[in-house]
Amino acid sequence: MTASDLESSCPLITPASRSNGPRRPLHILILGGTDFLGPHQVRYAAERGHIVTVFNRGRQHAALPTSVRHLRGEREGQLDSLKSGSWDAVIDNSATSPAWVRLSAELLKDRAELYMYVSSTGVYFPYLTSRIDESIKPTLVEDAGKACSSFGVRKALSEIEAEKAFPQKTCIVRPHYIVGPGDSTYRFPYWPLRFERGGEILAPGRMMDPVQYVDVRDLTEWMIRMVEEAATGIYNVAGPRTPMTMVEFLAGVQAAVSGSNPVHLTWIDDYDFLKSHGIDEAVPWMPLSGDNLGFASINFDKALERGLTHRSLADTIRDTLSWWHSDAVRPERKANPRLKLTPAKEAEVLAAWKRRRAAIFNA
């Protein structure tokens, strides 16, 4: 598949076709604001003329517009700086604890018109069917006592807390894998960096396995436009705009990493073998079986109807790689990235796979 083939398979909505600027400046409070999602939200909101306040611990120093107001505190009880002021909307990026959401939402419920909570498609685990839409209720919440450490359960319970404090004034955003510049998880940047290095590359899963993800800028810009519309309800947010397989994804990465060294893909299509060697995901891929059967077929039609747009995979890959090589990423992080699949681990698994194949062939 060529780069042009890949681009044509993913029709885009161009910036010119997005909604025009807001009718009036809004006062927006962002809980977080300096990690992955926050800087993109803050910059886009400021560009559109909004007055932005961020609340966080002040430990990270993202490059934000000088117009942004900073409030300091901790989500777990140190909320004094939020006890005065009012806002048109609150965007809660940082809470994975229902107690944190309860504290902040109760404190702000009479001083904000909208509470937008960033949840996750993880609330749908186990993904036992395909095309999961917003009508599907999180299934593990009823048994939260046994699964209280589950990310998806904590997100689902946090949604409930937001809706309790802001009835009819809550917007729940459930993103799939969030990728792009600023990704502090090391997960998605693995791919452009790996193709840049070249050589034999372990390609996990089956070529036709579907993958889903959303560029952080597409997500956050859509969120700000939803705030402008005072939108409420629950929305799955994913991409690409049209279905993509793992082989198409890797072809797209290779095409986007210009000047990369020659590469050779070795596909390992045995899920059990991959899991036995500690490879149970390689964002945006996950083995689609058992509880993860419908993981990569989340329905996001509702968000599309409300104006969700999608950049090309090439843009996401190139911009992620450019960010990684910029001064925005600390040298010590570049030198020692906490990659789940290190070069040594990859070589080890590839060697084991080849031994296994040879043994089967010679049997």
C-alpha positions as CSV (number, residue, x, y, z in Angstrom):
1,M,0.0,0.0,0.0
2,T,1.4,3.4,-1.0
3,A,1.1,6.6,1.1
4,S,-1.4,8.0,-1.4
5,D,-3.5,4.9,-1.1
6,L,-3.5,5.2,2.6
7,E,-4.5,8.9,2.5
8,S,-7.3,8.2,0.1
9,S,-8.7,5.5,2.4
10,C,-9.1,8.1,5.2
11,P,-11.1,11.1,3.9
12,L,-10.5,14.1,6.0
13,I,-12.5,17.1,7.1
14,T,-10.2,20.1,6.5
15,P,-9.8,22.9,9.0
16,A,-11.8,25.2,6.6
17,S,-14.8,22.9,7.0
18,R,-14.8,23.1,10.8
19,S,-17.1,25.3,12.8
20,N,-16.4,29.0,12.8
21,G,-15.1,30.8,15.9
22,P,-17.2,31.0,19.0
23,R,-20.0,33.6,19.4
24,R,-18.5,34.9,22.6
25,P,-15.4,34.3,24.8
26,L,-16.0,31.7,27.5
27,H,-14.4,31.4,30.9
28,I,-13.0,27.8,30.9
29,L,-11.5,26.0,33.9
30,I,-9.2,23.1,33.1
31,L,-8.4,20.6,35.9
32,G,-4.9,19.5,34.8
33,G,-3.8,21.6,31.8
34,T,-0.1,20.8,31.7
35,D,0.2,17.1,30.7
36,F,-0.8,15.5,27.5
37,L,-4.3,16.8,26.7
38,G,-4.2,20.0,28.6
39,P,-1.7,22.1,26.6
40,H,-3.5,21.3,23.3
41,Q,-6.8,22.3,24.9
42,V,-5.4,25.5,26.4
43,R,-3.7,26.7,23.3
44,Y,-6.7,26.0,21.0
45,A,-9.1,27.6,23.5
46,A,-6.9,30.7,23.7
47,E,-6.6,30.9,20.0
48,R,-10.4,31.0,19.8
49,G,-10.5,33.9,22.3
50,H,-11.5,32.1,25.5
51,I,-10.3,33.0,29.0
52,V,-8.6,29.9,30.4
53,T,-7.7,29.0,34.0
54,V,-5.8,25.8,34.8
55,F,-5.7,24.1,38.2
56,N,-2.8,21.7,39.0
57,R,0.1,21.0,41.3
58,G,2.5,23.2,39.2
59,R,5.0,20.4,38.9
60,Q,5.0,20.4,35.1
61,H,5.8,23.4,33.0
62,A,4.1,23.2,29.7
63,A,4.5,26.2,27.3
64,L,1.1,27.8,27.7
65,P,-0.1,31.2,26.5
66,T,0.8,34.1,28.9
67,S,-2.9,34.9,29.2
68,V,-3.6,31.7,31.1
69,R,-4.4,32.0,34.8
70,H,-2.8,29.4,37.1
71,L,-4.3,28.0,40.3
72,R,-2.4,25.6,42.5
73,G,-3.6,22.7,44.5
74,E,-4.1,19.0,44.7
75,R,-7.2,17.0,43.6
76,E,-7.2,15.0,46.8
77,G,-8.5,17.7,49.1
78,Q,-6.3,20.7,48.5
79,L,-8.9,22.7,46.6
80,D,-8.8,26.1,48.4
81,S,-7.8,28.0,45.2
82,L,-11.1,26.7,43.6
83,K,-13.4,28.1,46.4
84,S,-13.9,31.4,44.6
85,G,-14.6,32.2,40.9
86,S,-17.1,31.1,38.3
87,W,-16.7,29.6,34.9
88,D,-18.8,28.8,31.9
89,A,-17.3,25.3,31.7
90,V,-15.0,23.0,33.6
91,I,-12.9,20.4,31.8
92,D,-11.8,17.6,34.1
93,N,-8.8,15.9,32.4
94,S,-7.0,14.4,35.4
95,A,-9.3,12.4,37.6
96,T,-9.1,8.6,37.7
97,S,-10.5,8.6,41.2
98,P,-14.3,8.9,41.8
99,A,-13.5,10.7,45.1
100,W,-11.5,13.4,43.3
101,V,-14.4,14.0,40.8
102,R,-16.9,14.1,43.7
103,L,-14.8,16.7,45.6
104,S,-14.2,19.0,42.6
105,A,-17.7,18.7,41.1
106,E,-19.5,19.3,44.4
107,L,-17.3,22.4,45.0
108,L,-18.0,23.8,41.5
109,K,-21.6,22.8,40.9
110,D,-23.1,26.2,41.6
111,R,-20.3,28.1,39.9
112,A,-20.1,26.5,36.5
113,E,-22.6,25.9,33.7
114,L,-21.0,22.7,32.3
115,Y,-18.8,19.9,33.6
116,M,-16.9,18.0,30.8
117,Y,-15.3,14.8,32.2
118,V,-12.7,13.0,30.2
119,S,-13.5,9.3,30.7
120,S,-12.4,6.4,28.4
121,T,-13.7,3.6,26.2
122,G,-12.2,1.5,29.0
123,V,-15.6,1.7,30.7
124,Y,-17.0,-0.8,28.2
125,F,-14.6,-3.6,29.3
126,P,-15.2,-6.5,28.7
127,Y,-15.6,-5.7,25.1
128,L,-17.8,-8.7,24.2
129,T,-19.4,-7.3,21.1
130,S,-18.5,-5.1,18.1
131,R,-19.6,-1.5,17.3
132,I,-20.1,-0.6,20.9
133,D,-22.0,2.7,21.2
134,E,-23.0,5.0,24.0
135,S,-26.2,3.1,24.7
136,I,-24.1,0.2,26.2
137,K,-23.8,0.6,29.9
138,P,-20.5,-0.1,31.7
139,T,-20.9,-3.6,32.9
140,L,-18.4,-3.9,35.7
141,V,-19.7,-0.9,37.7
142,E,-22.3,-3.1,39.4
143,D,-19.5,-5.3,40.7
144,A,-17.1,-2.4,41.5
145,G,-16.2,-3.8,44.9
146,K,-14.4,-6.7,43.2
147,A,-12.9,-4.6,40.4
148,C,-12.2,-1.3,42.2
149,S,-8.6,-1.2,40.9
150,S,-9.8,-1.4,37.2
151,F,-9.1,1.7,35.2
152,G,-12.4,1.4,33.4
153,V,-14.4,0.9,36.6
154,R,-12.8,4.0,38.2
155,K,-13.6,6.0,35.1
156,A,-17.2,4.8,35.0
157,L,-17.7,5.6,38.7
158,S,-16.2,9.0,38.1
159,E,-18.7,9.7,35.4
160,I,-21.5,9.0,37.9
161,E,-20.0,11.5,40.3
162,A,-19.9,14.2,37.7
163,E,-23.5,13.6,36.6
164,K,-24.7,13.7,40.3
165,A,-23.2,17.1,40.8
166,F,-24.1,18.5,37.4
167,P,-27.4,16.8,36.4
168,Q,-28.3,17.7,32.8
169,K,-25.1,19.8,32.6
170,T,-22.5,17.1,32.1
171,C,-20.6,16.1,28.9
172,I,-18.9,12.7,29.2
173,V,-16.1,12.2,26.6
174,R,-14.9,8.6,26.2
175,P,-11.8,8.6,24.0
176,H,-10.0,5.5,22.6
177,Y,-6.2,5.4,22.6
178,I,-5.0,9.0,22.6
179,V,-1.9,9.5,20.4
180,G,0.2,12.3,19.0
181,P,2.6,15.0,20.1
182,G,3.1,15.2,23.8
183,D,2.3,11.5,24.4
184,S,3.9,10.9,27.8
185,T,3.0,7.2,27.9
186,Y,5.9,6.1,25.5
187,R,3.3,3.8,23.9
188,F,2.5,5.3,20.5
189,P,5.8,7.1,19.9
190,Y,7.4,3.6,19.9
191,W,6.3,3.1,16.3
192,P,7.8,6.1,14.5
193,L,10.9,5.7,16.6
194,R,11.1,2.0,15.7
195,F,10.7,2.6,12.0
196,E,13.3,5.4,12.1
197,R,15.8,3.0,13.6
198,G,15.1,0.4,10.8
199,G,16.0,-3.2,10.6
200,E,13.8,-6.2,11.4
201,I,10.7,-5.1,13.1
202,L,8.3,-7.3,15.1
203,A,4.8,-6.8,13.8
204,P,2.4,-8.1,16.4
205,G,-1.0,-9.7,15.6
206,R,-2.7,-10.5,12.3
207,M,-2.4,-8.2,9.3
208,M,-6.2,-7.6,9.1
209,D,-6.6,-6.9,12.8
210,P,-8.5,-3.5,13.1
211,V,-6.9,-0.7,15.1
212,Q,-8.4,2.5,16.5
213,Y,-6.9,5.6,18.0
214,V,-7.5,9.4,18.1
215,D,-5.0,12.2,17.6
216,V,-4.9,14.3,20.7
217,R,-5.4,17.5,18.7
218,D,-8.5,16.2,17.0
219,L,-9.9,15.2,20.4
220,T,-9.0,18.4,22.3
221,E,-10.1,20.8,19.5
222,W,-13.4,18.9,19.2
223,M,-13.8,19.2,23.0
224,I,-13.4,22.9,23.0
225,R,-15.9,23.3,20.2
226,M,-18.3,21.1,22.2
227,V,-17.9,23.4,25.2
228,E,-18.7,26.4,22.9
229,E,-22.0,24.6,22.1
230,A,-22.6,23.8,25.7
231,A,-23.1,20.2,24.6
232,T,-24.2,17.5,27.1
233,G,-24.4,13.8,26.9
234,I,-22.0,10.9,26.4
235,Y,-19.7,10.6,23.4
236,N,-17.3,7.9,22.2
237,V,-14.3,9.5,20.4
238,A,-12.1,7.4,18.2
239,G,-10.5,7.2,14.8
240,P,-9.4,6.9,12.1
241,R,-12.4,8.2,10.2
242,T,-12.7,5.0,8.2
243,P,-11.6,1.5,9.4
244,M,-7.9,0.7,9.4
245,T,-6.1,-2.6,9.7
246,M,-2.8,-3.2,11.4
247,V,-1.0,-3.8,8.1
248,E,-2.4,-0.5,6.8
249,F,-1.3,1.2,10.0
250,L,2.3,0.0,9.8
251,A,2.5,0.8,6.1
252,G,1.4,4.3,7.0
253,V,4.0,4.7,9.6
254,Q,6.7,3.5,7.2
255,A,5.5,5.9,4.6
256,A,5.5,8.8,7.0
257,V,8.9,8.3,8.5
258,S,10.9,9.9,5.7
259,G,14.5,9.0,5.3
260,S,14.2,6.0,7.6
261,N,16.5,3.1,7.4
262,P,15.4,0.0,5.4
263,V,12.9,-2.2,7.4
264,H,11.7,-5.7,7.3
265,L,8.5,-6.7,9.1
266,T,8.2,-10.1,10.7
267,W,4.6,-10.8,11.6
268,I,3.9,-12.8,14.7
269,D,0.2,-13.7,14.4
270,D,-0.1,-16.1,17.3
271,Y,-1.8,-14.3,20.2
272,D,-0.9,-16.9,22.8
273,F,2.8,-16.8,21.8
274,L,2.8,-13.0,22.0
275,K,1.1,-13.0,25.5
276,S,3.5,-15.6,26.8
277,H,6.3,-13.3,25.9
278,G,4.7,-10.3,27.5
279,I,3.3,-8.6,24.4
280,D,-0.4,-8.1,25.2
281,E,-0.7,-4.7,23.4
282,A,1.3,-2.5,21.0
283,V,-0.7,0.7,20.8
284,P,-2.9,1.0,18.8
285,W,-3.0,-2.8,18.4
286,M,-4.4,-5.3,20.9
287,P,-5.2,-9.0,20.5
288,L,-8.9,-9.1,19.7
289,S,-10.1,-12.2,21.5
290,G,-12.0,-13.0,24.7
291,D,-12.8,-9.9,26.8
292,N,-11.1,-7.6,24.1
293,L,-13.1,-8.9,21.1
294,G,-14.7,-5.6,20.3
295,F,-11.9,-3.3,21.6
296,A,-11.0,-1.9,18.1
297,S,-14.6,-1.5,16.8
298,I,-15.9,1.3,19.0
299,N,-18.8,3.2,17.4
300,F,-18.1,7.0,17.3
301,D,-20.9,8.1,14.9
302,K,-22.4,10.4,17.5
303,A,-19.1,12.4,17.8
304,L,-18.9,12.6,14.0
305,E,-22.3,14.0,13.9
306,R,-21.2,16.7,16.3
307,G,-18.2,17.7,14.1
308,L,-15.3,15.4,15.1
309,T,-12.5,15.8,12.6
310,H,-9.5,13.6,11.8
311,R,-6.0,14.4,10.7
312,S,-4.2,11.9,8.5
313,L,-2.1,9.2,10.0
314,A,0.9,10.7,8.2
315,D,0.4,14.0,10.0
316,T,0.1,12.3,13.4
317,I,3.3,10.2,12.8
318,R,5.4,13.1,11.5
319,D,4.3,15.5,14.2
320,T,4.9,12.9,17.0
321,L,8.4,12.2,15.7
322,S,9.1,15.9,15.3
323,W,7.9,16.5,18.9
324,W,10.1,13.7,20.2
325,H,13.2,15.1,18.6
326,S,12.4,18.7,19.8
327,D,13.5,20.4,23.0
328,A,10.1,19.7,24.4
329,V,11.2,16.2,25.4
330,R,13.9,16.1,28.1
331,P,17.3,14.6,27.0
332,E,17.2,12.0,29.9
333,R,13.8,10.8,28.6
334,K,15.1,10.4,25.1
335,A,18.1,8.6,26.3
336,N,16.1,6.1,28.5
337,P,12.6,5.8,27.2
338,R,10.5,3.3,29.2
339,L,9.5,1.3,26.2
340,K,7.6,-1.9,26.8
341,L,9.3,-3.5,23.8
342,T,12.9,-2.7,24.1
343,P,15.4,-3.6,21.3
344,A,16.7,-6.4,23.4
345,K,13.2,-7.7,24.2
346,E,12.2,-7.5,20.5
347,A,15.3,-9.4,19.4
348,E,14.6,-12.1,22.0
349,V,11.0,-12.6,21.0
350,L,11.9,-12.7,17.3
351,A,14.5,-15.3,17.9
352,A,12.1,-17.4,19.9
353,W,9.5,-17.1,17.1
354,K,12.0,-18.2,14.5
355,R,13.1,-21.2,16.6
356,R,9.5,-22.2,17.0
357,R,8.8,-21.9,13.3
358,A,11.9,-23.9,12.5
359,A,10.9,-26.7,14.9
360,I,7.4,-26.9,13.4
361,F,8.9,-27.0,9.9
362,N,11.4,-29.7,10.7
363,A,9.0,-31.9,12.7
